[in-house]
Amino acid sequence: MLCRDEAGVIDKLCNLGDKFNELYARKEYTRAMFAYHTASSVAVFLEMDRETLNFFFGNANTEDTDEKGLFDRDKVHRAQWECIVQDRPVPYVDAHDMTEILKCAVQR
């Protein structure tokens, strides 16, 4: 169940997905995971339907139906691992980084 401004929410979550991929490519794993956790928290809070969740986070019921989402599962796992290796198991960013990441979500 999404709110009445469904297109706006989807657009903002897509921006977070793009930001995740950009940060991942620059090996800024902690910030990338913050973007991922923000998007996943919003998805849970909005009680998104299965189809929308699959679009963002993929679907891996079997090897034959393994669909990559906007937040590629392999990249998410690698970023999580890198956070652990860097002794930052809980994605943490300072206030400035949080502001920058969230700005991308509200840009149109």
Secondary structure, DSSP 8 states (H G I E B T S, - for coil): ---TTHHHHHHHHHHHHHHHHHHHHTT-HHHHHHHHHHHHHHHHHTT--HHHHHHHH-B-SSSTT-B--SS-HHHHHHHHHHHHHTT--S----HHHHHHHHHHHH--
